[in-house]
Amino acid sequence: MKNIIYLLSIICCISFNNCSAQNIVQHILDPSSDKFTGMWKWGGATNGVTLIMKKEYNVHLLGNNDNTIADVIIGFHKINKNGQITEDHTIFSNTNFADKKNSFVGMTDIHTPNPNELRIWMSHKNKNIELEILYIDLTHIKIVGVKNQEGARFIKPGQAPTDWSIDIPNNIILTKQ
């Protein structure tokens, strides 16, 4: 009888440890992205790009049930083209990730050893694009890559076809304001 109680105690301890191990949260730190925070501008009222970037900590990128949290850059963009504002999400710059009003999320690229490279996933013209931004110095960053994200696109009946153009210029240097 004593051995059975001892065996059941061991099984309960192992089961309890396995259950608690499933609740472990992975935290992806990103201290290299701090230098990208702030308001960055290129161009003017005729043709221009404005990016407002804020750092947020402990973000559940895939929802609250996700066991991964990350430190990320969230942002808001504004684009002027031919004297017209074509997109303006900067009006939501006082919100946070949980409000779901940001137009992009970014992290320094964990796949390369370059802590001066920020990768941004942005909503643009009802599709997702990816930007690669290089930190130059305290007052300058450079957009070095802009592309449409890969993936299948489905167009519902009556919906306009996807506009594959991108209004964000490539190889431009933005200045911190």
Residue frames relative to the residue before (quaternion, step in Angstrom):
aa qw qx qy qz dx dy dz
M 1.0000 0.0000 0.0000 0.0000 0.00 0.00 0.00
K 0.6383 0.5362 -0.3135 0.4547 3.54 1.00 -0.87
N 0.6560 0.5123 -0.3044 0.4633 3.58 1.03 -0.83
I 0.6316 0.5302 -0.3372 0.4542 3.60 1.03 -0.74
I 0.6510 0.4978 -0.3120 0.4806 3.60 0.95 -0.86
Y 0.6394 0.5209 -0.3179 0.4678 3.57 0.98 -0.83
L 0.6653 0.5009 -0.2943 0.4688 3.60 0.93 -0.92
L 0.6572 0.4998 -0.3087 0.4723 3.61 0.95 -0.84
S 0.6192 0.5399 -0.3378 0.4593 3.59 1.05 -0.71
I 0.6549 0.5032 -0.3072 0.4727 3.59 0.96 -0.84
I 0.6540 0.5095 -0.3139 0.4627 3.59 0.93 -0.90
C 0.6516 0.5101 -0.3162 0.4640 3.60 0.96 -0.83
C 0.6505 0.5116 -0.3172 0.4631 3.59 0.96 -0.81
I 0.6581 0.4942 -0.3110 0.4753 3.58 0.92 -0.88
S 0.6559 0.5074 -0.3127 0.4632 3.59 0.92 -0.88
F 0.6520 0.5130 -0.3143 0.4615 3.59 0.93 -0.85
N 0.6604 0.5041 -0.3058 0.4650 3.60 0.94 -0.86
N 0.6483 0.5055 -0.3232 0.4687 3.60 1.00 -0.76
C 0.6472 0.5135 -0.3230 0.4616 3.60 0.98 -0.76
S 0.6951 0.4583 -0.2915 0.4710 3.57 0.87 -0.84
A 0.5949 0.5707 -0.3703 0.4281 3.61 1.12 -0.52
Q 0.6203 0.5527 -0.3473 0.4349 3.60 1.13 -0.55
N 0.6832 0.4848 -0.2859 0.4652 3.60 1.17 -0.42
I 0.3992 0.7119 -0.4878 0.3097 3.58 1.22 0.18
V 0.2438 -0.7753 0.5712 0.1150 3.56 -0.87 0.98
Q 0.2858 -0.7333 0.5928 0.1710 3.54 -0.93 0.95
H 0.1407 -0.7916 0.5923 0.0522 3.59 -0.80 1.03
I 0.1779 -0.7751 0.6011 0.0794 3.56 -0.66 1.16
L 0.2078 -0.7872 0.5741 0.0872 3.54 -0.44 1.26
D 0.0284 -0.8016 0.5970 0.0123 3.58 -1.10 0.62
P 0.0021 -0.8380 0.5456 -0.0090 3.61 0.51 1.11
S 0.5845 0.6043 -0.3719 0.3936 3.62 1.13 -0.48
S 0.6468 0.5500 -0.3296 0.4130 3.59 1.13 -0.48
D 0.4502 0.7183 -0.4420 0.2931 3.62 1.21 -0.28
K 0.6657 0.5418 -0.3074 0.4108 3.59 0.96 -0.82
F 0.6386 0.5388 -0.3260 0.4424 3.60 1.25 -0.28
T 0.5080 0.6666 -0.4293 0.3367 3.62 1.20 -0.21
G 0.5721 0.5793 -0.4534 0.3627 3.55 -1.18 0.65
M 0.5385 -0.5751 0.4906 0.3723 3.54 -1.36 -0.21
W 0.0812 -0.7959 0.5998 -0.0151 3.56 -0.84 1.10
K 0.0443 -0.8184 0.5729 -0.0101 3.59 -0.94 0.93
W 0.0442 -0.7342 0.6761 0.0426 3.48 -1.35 0.60
G 0.8133 0.2591 -0.1932 0.4839 3.56 -1.06 0.73
G 0.4353 -0.6820 0.5239 0.2664 3.52 -1.28 -0.52
A 0.8041 -0.2862 0.2088 0.4774 3.55 -1.21 -0.55
T 0.6302 0.5265 -0.3461 0.4537 3.61 1.13 -0.51
N 0.7641 -0.0853 0.0898 0.6331 3.57 0.78 -1.08
G 0.2852 0.7743 -0.5195 0.2220 3.57 -0.57 1.10
V 0.2047 -0.7373 0.6323 0.1211 3.49 -1.38 0.40
T 0.0496 -0.7625 0.6447 0.0217 3.56 -1.03 0.88
L 0.0544 -0.7731 0.6319 0.0108 3.55 -0.95 0.96
I 0.0984 -0.7513 0.6500 0.0575 3.58 -0.90 0.96
M 0.0407 -0.8216 0.5676 -0.0322 3.57 -0.58 1.19
K 0.0533 -0.7846 0.6176 -0.0132 3.54 -0.95 1.03
K 0.3833 -0.7026 0.5499 0.2387 3.56 -1.13 0.67
E 0.0320 -0.7693 0.6378 0.0165 3.55 -1.02 0.88
Y 0.2798 -0.7702 0.5608 0.1181 3.51 -1.05 0.89
N 0.8539 0.1722 -0.1319 0.4731 3.55 -1.27 0.59
V 0.2685 0.7713 -0.5219 0.2461 3.57 0.89 0.97
H 0.2937 -0.7062 0.6178 0.1824 3.56 -1.02 0.90
L 0.2565 -0.8163 0.4977 0.1419 3.59 -0.05 1.26
L 0.7726 0.3347 -0.1749 0.5104 3.59 1.04 -0.74
G 0.7202 -0.3971 0.2422 0.5148 3.59 1.19 0.38
N 0.6845 -0.5338 0.3297 0.3713 3.56 -1.25 0.41
N 0.6512 0.5129 -0.3274 0.4536 3.61 1.15 -0.41
D 0.5164 0.6422 -0.4062 0.3948 3.57 1.30 -0.09
N 0.3621 -0.7467 0.5196 0.2032 3.59 -0.96 0.84
T 0.6302 0.4879 -0.3504 0.4920 3.58 1.22 0.31
I 0.0413 -0.7644 0.6431 0.0199 3.54 -0.93 0.96
A 0.1127 -0.8113 0.5731 0.0258 3.55 -1.10 0.63
D 0.3837 -0.6316 0.6120 0.2816 3.50 -1.35 0.40
V 0.0294 0.8307 -0.5484 0.0915 3.58 -0.55 1.16
I 0.4120 -0.6112 0.5992 0.3125 3.48 -1.42 0.16
I 0.0724 -0.7451 0.6583 0.0789 3.57 -0.93 0.86
G 0.0338 -0.8452 0.5332 -0.0166 3.53 -1.05 0.63
F 0.2798 -0.7158 0.6277 0.1234 3.42 -1.47 0.27
H 0.1033 -0.8293 0.5481 0.0334 3.60 -0.80 0.92
K 0.1374 -0.7410 0.6520 0.0832 3.49 -1.37 0.43
I 0.0712 -0.7973 0.5992 0.0126 3.56 -0.94 0.93
N 0.1311 -0.7446 0.6517 0.0602 3.53 -1.01 0.98
K 0.0506 0.7868 -0.6123 0.0581 3.57 -0.90 0.96
N 0.8452 -0.0436 -0.0304 0.5318 3.55 -0.76 1.12
G 0.7346 -0.4501 0.2231 0.4560 3.56 0.96 0.94
Q 0.6677 0.4598 -0.2939 0.5063 3.59 1.29 0.01
I 0.3987 -0.6601 0.5695 0.2846 3.59 -1.11 0.66
T 0.1906 -0.8129 0.5431 0.0895 3.58 -0.51 1.18
E 0.7759 -0.0022 -0.0089 0.6308 3.59 1.18 -0.55
D 0.0637 0.7929 -0.6046 0.0407 3.56 -1.04 0.78
H 0.0149 0.7960 -0.6012 0.0689 3.54 -0.33 1.31
T 0.4463 0.7126 -0.4466 0.3060 3.61 1.27 -0.01
I 0.5493 0.6169 -0.3999 0.3973 3.60 1.18 -0.35
F 0.6908 0.4447 -0.2706 0.5017 3.60 1.26 -0.34
S 0.3628 0.7908 -0.4477 0.2065 3.60 1.25 0.13
N 0.6294 0.5153 -0.3533 0.4621 3.62 1.21 -0.16
T 0.5719 0.5786 -0.3867 0.4343 3.62 1.27 0.12
N 0.3582 -0.7172 0.5463 0.2426 3.56 -1.31 0.03
F 0.7677 -0.3759 0.2522 0.4536 3.58 -1.33 0.03
A 0.6564 0.5390 -0.3125 0.4253 3.59 0.93 -0.89
D 0.6289 0.5469 -0.3303 0.4430 3.62 1.15 -0.54
K 0.2822 -0.8092 0.4669 0.2182 3.60 1.32 -0.34
K 0.4999 0.6396 -0.4419 0.3817 3.58 1.01 0.79
N 0.4757 0.6524 -0.4579 0.3721 3.59 1.25 0.02
S 0.3856 -0.7357 0.5085 0.2270 3.58 -1.13 0.60
F 0.8137 0.0729 -0.0887 0.5699 3.59 1.22 -0.10
V 0.2031 -0.7239 0.6478 0.1228 3.51 -1.39 0.40
G 0.0233 0.8254 -0.5630 0.0335 3.58 -0.98 0.80
M 0.0711 -0.7524 0.6533 0.0447 3.49 -1.36 0.42
T 0.5289 -0.5578 0.4918 0.4089 3.56 -1.19 0.36
D 0.5698 -0.6467 0.3973 0.3149 3.52 -1.03 0.81
I 0.2653 -0.7932 0.5327 0.1291 3.56 -0.48 1.23
H 0.6150 0.5669 -0.3465 0.4247 3.59 1.25 -0.22
T 0.7346 0.2992 -0.2124 0.5707 3.58 1.23 -0.23
P 0.5190 -0.6615 0.4382 0.3180 3.58 -1.11 0.51
N 0.5219 0.6559 -0.4045 0.3658 3.61 1.23 0.24
P 0.2305 -0.8015 0.5369 0.1271 3.63 -0.33 1.19
N 0.6311 0.5315 -0.3289 0.4593 3.61 1.30 -0.07
E 0.6182 0.5229 -0.3455 0.4744 3.59 1.24 0.30
L 0.1129 -0.7907 0.6013 0.0223 3.56 -0.67 1.17
R 0.1696 -0.7614 0.6189 0.0925 3.55 -0.97 0.92
I 0.1099 -0.8015 0.5878 -0.0007 3.55 -0.82 1.13
W 0.1627 -0.7362 0.6486 0.1044 3.54 -1.12 0.82
M 0.0387 -0.8479 0.5229 -0.0786 3.54 -0.42 1.32
S 0.3726 -0.6636 0.5992 0.2486 3.53 -1.24 0.62
H 0.1323 0.7895 -0.5791 0.1544 3.57 -0.68 1.14
K 0.8397 -0.0539 -0.0149 0.5402 3.59 -0.68 1.12
N 0.6619 -0.5496 0.2793 0.4265 3.55 0.93 1.02
K 0.6638 0.3820 -0.3417 0.5447 3.57 1.03 0.78
N 0.4662 -0.6669 0.4997 0.2970 3.57 -1.26 0.14
I 0.0615 -0.7773 0.6256 0.0260 3.52 -0.99 0.90
E 0.3078 -0.7333 0.5795 0.1779 3.53 -1.30 0.37
L 0.1212 -0.7838 0.6075 0.0441 3.54 -0.93 0.98
E 0.1804 -0.7348 0.6429 0.1190 3.52 -1.16 0.68
I 0.0578 -0.8163 0.5740 -0.0299 3.56 -0.62 1.19
L 0.2092 -0.7831 0.5794 0.0848 3.54 -0.91 0.99
Y 0.3651 -0.7071 0.5676 0.2111 3.57 -0.94 0.98
I 0.2061 -0.7867 0.5729 0.1018 3.59 -0.77 1.06
D 0.7433 -0.2404 0.1935 0.5935 3.56 0.77 -1.10
L 0.8021 -0.3235 0.1974 0.4614 3.60 -1.29 -0.09
T 0.8031 0.2841 -0.1322 0.5068 3.60 1.04 -0.69
H 0.7605 0.3425 -0.2009 0.5138 3.64 1.21 0.06
I 0.0008 0.7383 -0.6744 -0.0100 3.52 -1.17 0.81
K 0.2271 -0.7805 0.5698 0.1209 3.57 -1.18 0.48
I 0.3275 -0.6948 0.6024 0.2172 3.55 -0.99 0.89
V 0.0809 -0.8403 0.5361 -0.0024 3.58 -0.41 1.24
G 0.8045 0.1034 -0.0791 0.5795 3.59 1.23 -0.11
V 0.0317 0.7678 -0.6377 0.0527 3.56 -0.98 0.93
K 0.1940 0.7868 -0.5681 0.1434 3.59 -0.73 1.01
N 0.5359 -0.5712 0.5070 0.3599 3.52 -1.32 0.39
Q 0.4575 -0.6669 0.5050 0.3013 3.57 -1.04 0.73
E 0.5131 -0.6394 0.4823 0.3086 3.51 -1.13 0.72
G 0.4481 0.6850 -0.5103 0.2639 3.54 -1.25 0.40
A 0.6065 -0.5579 0.4295 0.3694 3.53 -1.29 0.32
R 0.1624 -0.7625 0.6197 0.0906 3.55 -1.14 0.71
F 0.1094 -0.7856 0.6077 0.0399 3.55 -0.87 0.97
I 0.1516 -0.7756 0.6091 0.0664 3.54 -0.87 0.97
K 0.3548 -0.7398 0.5384 0.1922 3.56 -0.72 1.12
P 0.6187 -0.5374 0.4033 0.4072 3.61 -1.13 0.51
G 0.7983 0.2604 -0.2211 0.4960 3.54 -0.90 0.96
Q 0.5950 0.5606 -0.3605 0.4493 3.58 1.28 -0.18
A 0.5225 -0.6364 0.4651 0.3251 3.57 -1.05 0.77
P 0.5563 -0.5999 0.4407 0.3693 3.60 -1.08 0.59
T 0.6220 -0.5586 0.4017 0.3737 3.55 -1.22 0.54
D 0.3149 -0.7124 0.5990 0.1860 3.54 -1.02 0.90
W 0.2246 -0.8268 0.5062 0.0982 3.58 -0.26 1.27
S 0.5073 0.6553 -0.4329 0.3549 3.62 1.21 -0.16
I 0.2141 -0.7475 0.6171 0.1207 3.53 -1.26 0.53
D 0.3098 -0.7862 0.5126 0.1520 3.58 -0.74 1.10
I 0.5856 0.5615 -0.3861 0.4390 3.60 1.23 -0.04
P 0.3688 -0.7529 0.4972 0.2236 3.59 -0.55 1.11
N 0.3911 -0.6942 0.5601 0.2270 3.53 -1.24 0.58
N 0.8276 0.2142 -0.1754 0.4883 3.60 -1.22 0.52
I 0.4470 0.6378 -0.5025 0.3755 3.55 0.82 1.06
I 0.3222 -0.7274 0.5743 0.1931 3.53 -1.20 0.62
L 0.2075 -0.7748 0.5914 0.0830 3.54 -0.82 1.12
T 0.2773 -0.7599 0.5711 0.1398 3.55 -1.10 0.76
K 0.4615 -0.6797 0.4991 0.2754 3.54 -1.00 0.87
Q 0.3092 -0.7687 0.5404 0.1468 3.57 -0.90 0.97
